[in-house]
Amino acid sequence: MSPLLRVLCFISLIAGTTAQYSATYLPSNAPDQSEAGQSGTNRCATGLNQTSNCQNAYLNSVTDWCIWSPPEPGPGSVIGNTERIEVAWCIKNGTGSRLIPDGAITGAHFVQTPDFVQITGVGNLTLLNVPAGDAGGELDPHGADGNGNPIGGLVFSTAFGPLQEIFEWTNFISDSQFCFRACKPGPMAPTFCQHIYDEMGCAWNMPANYNPGVFENCQGDSGEPMGVYGASTFHQGEPATPAAHPVPSSSSCTTLTTIGNGFAIAGTSIGVSVPTSAAAAATSVSVLLSLPPTSSMRSGSPIPLATISQGASGSRSVSAPTSGATTSGTSGTSVTAFVSWEKLVVTIGSSIICSMVGALFLL
């Protein structure tokens, strides 16, 4: 972007930018709801909950990011119908949001530029309740009436220093493609995070790498703002639509083989499996299971005595007692945890040793 254009954008936008934001939040001090009419919450816990209505999203790296997606599955959950009530789905655990199932994302490309951070990629986003065949839509903090899409959605990032709220952002999602840009707070943020091209999609708004099979963190140039071509600005609906800008150059890329959170997710059930020898004998022991608190478990109280079952396949499952205690605080969610074979051996071995010592004392 030319220096002259930056100056013009700065002059035209600085007044509106400085006056636009009435509140600044962090996850630690966000209210229960930040906008009137909000369906979810900004006061999110940190526990596992696949029915969470948390509306806080994060954009930090290829292994730590979120996108907005429908809260419920079904053919009626197309983005155009649910844009006001979307919830956050995140790669990383600990945000209180729903987790993106491992394997759902088949390619992700994170780039940090002087003006914004951005994640682009592909995957099976029907696992995030986007109906198959949905071409998707755009989410942004403004919406047609000035409220956000979703209403009350907040975005946070550590990309530009300590964790802070990002006021200007734009996110597109369909059943198979996604892109999310969060702009550095300042006078250029509205320019690089325009929200008026909601029919143009990812490739036009955020030209970038969308290749499957690659997961990477990169440094990059900001390139040209969407819709700005020299001294003129394209407006959606004009007779002639200009081509997307070229993909900005990137460098210093580091790649990963995959990304995920280590949880096996099916619907609203959550589990994590640690591979072990298939020849392991079936074993059952009891433990006190304590998981991070959720919206209805803020005290962090442990679940009463649970049972760990070791099957012939080598997997271990932890079953909560029949009293109805769960780790989610939402009736539709069940959580299955797993422990390692080594811990099981230590537990059984300790019991045997204690029995032998007791027998010696009796003798």
N, C-alpha and C positions, 0 to 999 in steps of 0.2 A: 504494500500500500504506500502511495507516494506521500512524502512529508506534507505537501500542500493539502491533500485530501484529509490527512490526519488533523491538520489545523482547522479546516472547515468543519469537520465532524465535531471537533472539540468545542468550537464556538457555539455550534447549533445545539449541542446536547448537554453541555455542562450544567446549565440552569435546571433543566428538567431532571437530570440525573441526581443532582444534589438534593432536590426537593421531593423526589419520588418515594423514597423509602422512609416509612414512618416508624419502623422498628427493626432492630437487629437482634437476632437470637443465636444462641448456641444450643446444641442438644440438651445441655445441662440446665438451661433456664427457659427453654421454650414452653409456652403455655400448652394446655391440653389441646386447644384449637386456636390457630392463628388467624383464621378468617371466618366471617359469618357464613353459615351454610355448609361448613366443612363436614364431610361424612366420616373422616378418620381422625387421627390424633397426631400431634407433634411431641407429646410427652410419652416417649417410647421406652420400654424396658430394654433389657439386653438378652433375654432368654430366647430359646427356640420356640417359634410359634408360626406355623404355616397358615394360620387364619388371622395373622396380625393385620391391623388396619393402620399401621404406622405410615405416616406420610413425610418421613425424612429420608432424603436420598444423599448419597456420597459419591464423589468422583475424585479419586486419588491416584490410582494406578491400574494396571491391567488385572491385578489380583484384588483390587479394592474399589468396587464401583457398584452402582445401582441403576436401575431403569424403572420407569413407571409402567404398570400393567394392570389389567382388570383384577378386581378382588374376587370375582366369582367366574367359574367356567360356564360355557353354554353358548349357543349360536347368537344370543342377544347381546353378548359381551364384546361386540366389535368396538374398536377404539372410538369411533364416532359417537357411540351411545354411552360410553363409560368414561370419557375424558375428564369429567368433573369429579369422578370418585376413584380414580386410579390410586393404587397403593404402591409402596416401594418394594421392589424385589432386588436383593443384593447378593453378590458373590460371597462376601465375607460375613462370617457369623459375628454376633455381638452388637448389632445395631438395633435389634428389636424388630427388624423388618422381616419379611418372608425371604427365604433363601432361594436363589436360583438353583434348580437341581443340577448336580454334576452331570455333564454330558449334554445339557441343553444348549450350551454355547459351543459352537464348532470353529469359531474364529473370532479373535478380538484384538483390536489394535488401539493402543493408548498413545496419545501424542500430547506433549506439553509444548506450548508455544509462548511467545512473549505476551500474548493477549488472551489466551484461553487454554483449557485442557479439554480433551475430547476422547471419547471411546466410540469406535465403530466396529461392526461385525455382523455375523450371521449365526443362525442356530435354529433349533426347533422351539419357537416361542409359543407354540400351543401349550407347552408345559408351564407357561406363565399365564394361562387362561386366555390367550389371544386365539379366537376361533380360526380354524383352518380356512384358508382362502381370504382372510382379511388383509386388504392392502394397507391397513393401518391409518395412522394420523399423527398429528403433532401435539405435544404437550409443552406448555410454557407458563411463566409466572403471571401472565396477564389475562388471557382469555378474552372473549368477546365483550364481557361486561366489566373488565378490570380485575376480576378475581382470577385466580390461577386455574389452570388445567393441569393437575387436579386443584380444586379449591383447597387452599391451605398447604399445598405442597412446598416444603422447604428443601433447599439444596445446600450442602456443606462440602468444604474441601480444605485440604492442607497443602494444595499445590503451590500456593503463593505465600506461604508462611504458616503461622499457627492456624489451627482450625478456625474457619470463619464461614459465615453465611455468604452464599453466592446469590446475588440478586437477579442477575440476568443469565438465563439458560434456555436451551431449547432441546427437545428430545423427540425423535420420531421412532415409532415401533410398528412393525407389521408381524405377520405370523412367521417370518423367516429372516428379517433384517432389522437392525437397530442402529441408532446413532444418538449420541448425547454430548452436547457441548456446554461447558460452564465457563463463563467469561470472567476474567480478572476484574474485580471491582474498580471502577474508574470511569472516566468520561467516554472511553471507547467501547465499553461493555455493550451498550445497546446496538452499536454498529455491527459488532462481530457475532452478536446473538439475536439477530432479527427474528421476529415471530410473525411476520406477515406473509410468509411463503408456505403456508400450511398444506398446500396441494402439490408442492414440488418434490417432496420426498427427500430421503437421505442423500442420494448421490448428487443432487443439485445443490442442496443447502450445505452439505458437508462433504465435498469431494475428498476422498481419503482411500485407504486400503480397506477393502471389505473381503479379502480373500479368506476362504476357509482353510483350516489346518495350520494356521499361524497364530501365535499368541505373543505379543510383543509390547514393550515400552520403548517409546522413541522421543527424541527431541525434534522439533520441527519449526518451520516458518509459519507465520500466521496466514500468509497468502492474502487473497482479496476477500472482503466481506461479501456475503451472499447478496446478490441483487445490485451491487454497485459496479458499474462499468465506466471507468474514467470519471467524467464529471456528471454522468447521468445515472439515474436509479430506475431499475425496472420495477414495475408494479404488477402483481399477479392479476391476470385477466386481460392484459394488453394483447393486441392482436398477434404480435410476434414475441415469442419467448426466446431469450438468448440462451446459448449453451452454458452449461455449468463452467465455473472457473477450473483451470487445471489443478490437479492435486498438488498442494504445496510440497516443497522438498522436505525430507526428514533425514535424520542421521542419528548416530549413537544409539542404535536400536539394540536392545537385549531381548532375547527370545526365551520362551518357556515351552515345554512340551504340551502342557495343558494348564487349565486353571480350574479351581473348584474349592469346595469347602469341606470335603471329606464325608459329607452326609449322604445317605441313601434316602431319597425323598420320593414318595409315591402318594400323590394327592396331598392330604394333610398329615400323613405319617412321616416321621423323621427317624432315621437310624444311621449308624455308622458301623461298618464291618471291617474287622482286622483279619486278613487271611491267616490261617494256621493249617497244620497237618490234617488232612481229611481222615486220618486214622485215629484221631483223638477219641477217646471213649466218652460217652454221654455222662455228664456230671451236672449236679445242681447244688448251688450254695446260696446262702442268703447274705445280703449286704445292706448297708444304709446308703441310699442313693440320693445325692444332693446335686442338683443342676442349677445353672444360673437362673435368677428370678425373672419372671415375666410380669405382664401388666397386673396379674392378680396374685403374683408371688413375689412382691417387692421385698419381703423380709428375707428371702432366700432360704426359707425353711426347707429342710430335706424332706423328701418323700419317705414315708415310713417303710419299714423293711420290705425290700423287693427281692425277687428271685432271679438269679442268673442261671440260664440253662445252656449247657454245652451239648451240642448235637454232634452226630457222627461226621457231619460235613466240616466241623471245625469252627462254625460260627457260634457266637454267644449272644443271647438276647436277655435283656433285663425287663422283667414284667412287674409293673406296679401292682400293689395289692388291690383287692376287689372293692375297697372302700371308695374308689372313684377318684383318688388323687392322681393328678396328671401334672406334666411339666409346662403346660401351655396356658392354663387359665381360660381356655376356650373349649367348650364341650366337644366340638368336632375334631379336635386335634389329639392324636396320640403320639407319644415319643418313645422310641426304642433305642436304648443305648447298648454299647458293646464294650467289653473289656478284653485285655490281652490274655493269651494262654499263660504267659509268664506269671501274671498276677494270680491266676487261678491256681497254678502250681504252688506258689508261695503260700497262698491261703490254705490249701489242703495239706502241704508239708508242715506248716506251723501247727495245724490241728493234730497231725500224727505225732509230732515231737512232744507237744504238750501232753498227749495221752500217754506216751512212753514214760515221760518224767513222772506223771502221776502214778503210774503203775509201779515204778521203782520205789516211790515213797510208801506205797501200800505194802510192798515186800519188806 
